[in-house]
Amino acid sequence: MNTLFDPLTIGSVTFQNRIWVSPMCQYSATDGLISDWHQAHLNAFATGGPGLIMVEATGVVPEGRISIACTSLHTQHMPMHLNP
């Protein structure tokens, strides 16, 4: 019998346990970009050790966002720490 804390393999990906954090829209992005708030929010869950943390929905174009404060991929601007 599988338990909540047993690893789970789906295809070629193995999760350390079966505890998953569902995506939560934070409505805190600026011009589609994540902020320090997003990092703190997701890190808070990561400290608990779930097998997977899903991030919020991300629009490909601004019109695909739920609100103007949702994340999206449309901008050419990238925070300095993410530049290649």
C-alpha positions in Angstrom: 0.0 0.0 0.0 1.3 3.4 -0.9 1.4 6.2 1.7 1.5 9.9 1.4 5.2 10.0 2.1 6.3 7.4 -0.4 8.0 8.6 -3.6 5.9 8.8 -6.7 7.3 8.3 -10.2 5.4 9.6 -13.3 7.2 9.0 -16.5 10.9 9.9 -15.9 10.2 12.2 -13.0 10.2 11.0 -9.4 8.7 13.1 -6.6 10.1 12.6 -3.1 6.5 12.3 -1.7 2.9 12.7 -2.7 2.3 16.0 -1.0 1.7 18.7 -3.7 1.0 22.4 -3.3 -1.6 23.5 -5.8 -1.2 26.8 -7.8 -2.5 29.9 -6.2 -2.9 33.2 -8.1 -1.2 36.0 -6.1 -2.2 38.9 -8.3 1.1 40.6 -7.3 3.0 40.7 -10.6 4.1 44.1 -12.0 4.0 44.2 -15.8 3.8 40.4 -15.8 7.0 39.9 -13.8 7.2 38.0 -10.5 8.4 39.9 -7.4 10.0 39.3 -4.1 6.6 38.5 -2.8 6.3 35.5 -5.1 9.7 34.2 -4.0 8.8 34.5 -0.3 5.4 33.0 -0.8 6.8 29.9 -2.7 9.8 29.5 -0.3 7.4 29.4 2.6 5.9 26.2 1.1 9.2 24.8 0.1 10.5 24.7 3.7 7.8 22.1 4.4 9.2 19.7 1.9 6.4 19.0 -0.5 7.1 16.8 -3.5 5.9 19.4 -6.0 5.0 23.1 -5.8 3.0 24.4 -8.8 3.3 28.1 -9.6 0.4 30.3 -10.6 -1.0 30.5 -14.1 1.2 32.5 -16.4 -0.2 34.2 -19.5 1.7 34.1 -22.8 0.3 37.4 -23.8 -1.2 40.2 -21.6 -4.7 39.3 -22.9 -4.3 35.8 -21.5 -3.9 36.9 -17.9 -6.7 36.6 -15.4 -6.0 40.1 -14.1 -3.5 42.9 -14.9 -1.5 41.8 -11.8 -1.0 38.2 -13.0 2.3 36.9 -14.4 2.9 36.7 -18.1 5.7 36.1 -20.6 5.0 39.1 -22.9 7.6 41.5 -21.5 11.2 41.8 -22.8 12.4 43.0 -19.4 13.9 40.5 -17.1 15.2 41.0 -13.5 18.9 41.3 -13.4 19.3 38.1 -11.4 17.6 36.1 -14.2 19.6 37.5 -17.1 21.7 34.8 -18.8 
